[in-house]
């Protein structure tokens, strides 16, 4: 079983594949041609940079196609009173006496710097399906876990979020 993706994730991946195939691939091929035309390839930095860019683009296309081939499409639906995909959750960390807000997303949209946590992460698995007031245990590993209390849930959308680069 591969990545868990929503229909919107699949659409964004397909759009990126199309853009990389039709636009970026052509730009990369032209850049390689132009650099090759400059003559001696043994010391031609532009040629190697263009080839590297072209290869990175092809790798990304292959990676995304493989992700789609092995993905499981999941629903974004959840009850109005429970934490679901794309919901922003305010939680209280008992251990640290702190309050934080997190948005639950699929793993390809996860970004800890923007407080977007994957539903496959320890905190995401603990929060998903919980309700306001619930005290949930986040199991980090066999030897360590901590507790959170859910303070509020905001229902939201994933339209504005980009998929993660690799």
C-alpha atoms as one frame of an Amber mdcrd trajectory, in Angstrom:
protein
   0.000   0.000   0.000   1.338   3.424  -0.970   0.506   6.968  -0.005  -2.943
   7.917   1.228  -4.186  10.659  -1.085  -7.405  12.592  -1.475  -9.016  13.271
  -4.847  -7.638  16.830  -4.660  -4.129  15.449  -4.054  -4.461  13.218  -7.103
  -5.631  16.189  -9.215  -2.689  18.339  -8.063  -0.218  15.536  -8.800  -1.712
  15.014 -12.262  -1.464  18.780 -12.923   2.182  18.805 -11.853   2.976  15.791
 -14.055   1.312  17.489 -17.015   3.171  20.770 -16.419   6.515  19.006 -16.003
   5.920  16.881 -19.105   4.648  19.599 -21.443   6.453  22.716 -20.224   9.481
  21.998 -18.063  10.659  19.006 -20.122  10.725  21.162 -23.279  12.580  23.972
 -21.475  15.142  21.489 -20.136  15.708  19.928 -23.576  16.246  23.380 -25.088
  18.694  24.313 -22.325  20.710  21.136 -22.987  20.740  21.866 -26.741  21.901
  25.443 -26.191  24.644  24.390 -23.770  25.798  21.600 -26.108  26.071  24.096
 -28.966  28.665  26.070 -27.007  31.328  23.536 -27.954  33.703  21.572 -25.695
  31.575  19.554 -23.244  34.438  18.500 -20.971  34.519  21.887 -19.198  31.062
  23.178 -20.027  29.329  23.908 -16.699  26.131  25.065 -18.403  25.831  21.715
 -20.166  26.169  19.740 -16.924  23.765  22.052 -15.107  21.201  21.720 -17.904
  21.559  17.916 -17.927  21.151  17.828 -14.155  18.006  19.976 -14.320  16.577
  17.744 -17.058  17.325  14.604 -15.043  15.783  16.076 -11.873  12.605  16.871
 -13.793  12.429  13.348 -15.222  12.986  11.901 -11.744  10.163  13.997 -10.309
   7.803  12.884 -13.096   8.691   9.244 -12.470   8.305   9.682  -8.700   4.848
  11.278  -9.049   3.610   8.678 -11.551   4.788   5.897  -9.242   3.060   7.578
  -6.289  -0.237   7.688  -8.203   0.112   4.077  -9.298   0.512   2.867  -5.687
  -1.773   5.364  -3.932  -4.901   4.699  -1.954  -7.575   7.370  -2.445  -9.189
   8.331   0.859 -12.167  10.488   1.707 -11.885  13.963   3.205 -15.257  13.563
   4.877 -15.613  13.554   8.674 -18.386  14.234  11.144 -18.867  17.883  12.022
 -17.835  17.294  15.636 -14.731  15.147  15.045 -11.204  15.820  13.812 -10.817
  14.883  10.165  -8.602  15.526   7.200  -7.915  19.235   6.497  -9.289  20.315
   9.887  -7.361  22.745  12.067  -7.193  21.585  15.660  -6.221  23.547  18.738
  -4.596  21.228  21.265  -3.300  21.602  24.809  -0.027  19.826  25.604  -0.386
  18.702  29.226   3.320  17.953  29.639   4.468  21.390  28.439   1.428  23.447
  29.507   1.236  24.914  25.974  -1.442  25.371  23.323  -0.745  24.805  19.601
  -2.795  24.669  16.411  -2.265  21.952  13.792  -3.888  21.201  10.486  -4.302
  17.500   9.625  -3.254  16.783   6.048  -2.125  13.902   3.853   1.577  13.086
   3.990   2.378  14.820   0.689   1.025  18.097   2.076   2.704  17.815   5.474
   4.908  20.711   6.550   5.900  20.995  10.203   7.137  24.569   9.713   3.551
  25.564   8.856   1.982  23.319  11.547   0.537  20.943   8.934   0.829  17.398
  10.290   0.279  14.200   8.378  -2.551  11.875   9.303   0.108   9.139   9.265
   2.305  10.847  11.885   1.969   9.924  15.588   0.138  13.158  16.414  -2.057
  12.888  13.309  -3.078   9.308  14.103  -3.911  10.303  17.683  -6.017  13.315
  16.684  -7.963  11.854  13.744 -11.513  10.951  14.771 -11.307  12.637  18.188
 -13.684  15.301  19.466 -13.444  18.554  21.420 -12.614  17.793  25.040 -11.030
  14.406  24.293  -7.715  13.585  25.928  -5.645  11.617  23.439  -2.379   9.754
  23.852   0.310  10.368  21.225   2.582   7.331  21.022   5.963   8.409  19.666
   7.561   4.986  20.147   7.324   2.009  22.514   9.052   3.908  25.295   7.561
   7.385  25.048   4.129   8.932  24.700   2.403  12.130  25.809  -1.145  13.464
  26.145  -3.054  16.200  24.344  -6.455  17.704  25.059  -8.458  18.877  22.055
  -9.661  22.422  22.627 -11.307  23.272  19.293 -11.809  22.046  15.721 -12.092
  24.296  12.654 -13.334  22.690   9.457 -11.365  23.853   6.417 -10.163  23.047
   2.906  -6.868  22.043   1.214  -7.175  24.039  -2.004  -4.351  26.472  -1.276
  -1.721  23.956  -0.149   0.973  22.710  -2.475   2.218  19.167  -2.514   5.625
  18.633  -1.012   8.765  18.463  -3.111  11.012  15.469  -2.640
